């Protein structure tokens, strides 16, 4: 499984680099609007952070800290309710991210469907992961079985960023 995690990490970093390229970081040959730069920079930063976290596994330390805190302040009897609250917060954040992405995606990429499908796959993957960590009955849907959903999401975002950059280049060539 460690090889899969490294492969996914590398995919995240390659896709982040492609997003930064769409934003114009490291390549100023194509003029871009400010909203496009902001959008692709945000996408690139998010992909980079998630890619690094794939190997660093920082959320494990956060969850362990929260467990220790819950034991210290004697919240054990509220454990199930807190798990559901956590999952609801993660789901809400995912939903808001998709809504924000949907508002910006049309004006920032030539491939809104690819990008939206990729983001949807990643959201589904992380919701399944969060649900599996919260409920032992969902442990059958573990990372060993759902990693293709994450890989497909990343590849769709990579395809959208590559197509968007090609479109920017073509528009520049037509304008000249």
ChimeraX attribute file (.defattr): number of C-alpha atoms within 10 A of each C-alpha:
attribute: neighborCount
match mode: 1-to-1
recipient: residues
	/A:1	9
	/A:2	8
	/A:3	8
	/A:4	14
	/A:5	16
	/A:6	15
	/A:7	13
	/A:8	20
	/A:9	21
	/A:10	16
	/A:11	19
	/A:12	27
	/A:13	21
	/A:14	19
	/A:15	26
	/A:16	28
	/A:17	21
	/A:18	24
	/A:19	29
	/A:20	24
	/A:21	22
	/A:22	29
	/A:23	29
	/A:24	19
	/A:25	14
	/A:26	10
	/A:27	11
	/A:28	11
	/A:29	10
	/A:30	16
	/A:31	14
	/A:32	14
	/A:33	10
	/A:34	10
	/A:35	13
	/A:36	18
	/A:37	20
	/A:38	15
	/A:39	20
	/A:40	25
	/A:41	21
	/A:42	16
	/A:43	20
	/A:44	24
	/A:45	16
	/A:46	13
	/A:47	23
	/A:48	23
	/A:49	13
	/A:50	18
	/A:51	23
	/A:52	16
	/A:53	13
	/A:54	17
	/A:55	13
	/A:56	11
	/A:57	12
	/A:58	12
	/A:59	11
	/A:60	10
	/A:61	11
	/A:62	10
	/A:63	11
	/A:64	11
	/A:65	12
	/A:66	12
	/A:67	14
	/A:68	11
	/A:69	12
	/A:70	16
	/A:71	13
	/A:72	10
	/A:73	8
	/A:74	11
	/A:75	13
	/A:76	13
	/A:77	10
	/A:78	10
	/A:79	14
	/A:80	12
	/A:81	12
	/A:82	15
	/A:83	16
	/A:84	14
	/A:85	12
	/A:86	15
	/A:87	17
	/A:88	15
	/A:89	12
	/A:90	17
	/A:91	18
	/A:92	12
	/A:93	13
	/A:94	19
	/A:95	14
	/A:96	12
	/A:97	13
	/A:98	17
	/A:99	12
	/A:100	11
	/A:101	18
	/A:102	16
	/A:103	10
	/A:104	17
	/A:105	20
	/A:106	14
	/A:107	13
	/A:108	23
	/A:109	22
	/A:110	18
	/A:111	19
	/A:112	20
	/A:113	16
	/A:114	20
	/A:115	25
	/A:116	20
	/A:117	17
	/A:118	24
	/A:119	23
	/A:120	18
	/A:121	21
	/A:122	21
	/A:123	22
	/A:124	18
	/A:125	20
	/A:126	19
	/A:127	17
	/A:128	18
	/A:129	18
	/A:130	18
	/A:131	23
	/A:132	17
	/A:133	16
	/A:134	17
	/A:135	12
	/A:136	10
	/A:137	10
	/A:138	14
	/A:139	14
	/A:140	10
	/A:141	15
	/A:142	14
	/A:143	19
	/A:144	11
	/A:145	9
	/A:146	15
	/A:147	18
	/A:148	15
	/A:149	19
	/A:150	22
	/A:151	20
	/A:152	16
	/A:153	24
	/A:154	26
	/A:155	19
	/A:156	22
	/A:157	29
	/A:158	23
	/A:159	18
	/A:160	25
	/A:161	30
	/A:162	18
	/A:163	17
	/A:164	21
	/A:165	21
	/A:166	14
	/A:167	15
	/A:168	18
	/A:169	15
	/A:170	13
	/A:171	13
	/A:172	13
	/A:173	10
	/A:174	7
	/A:175	7
	/A:176	6
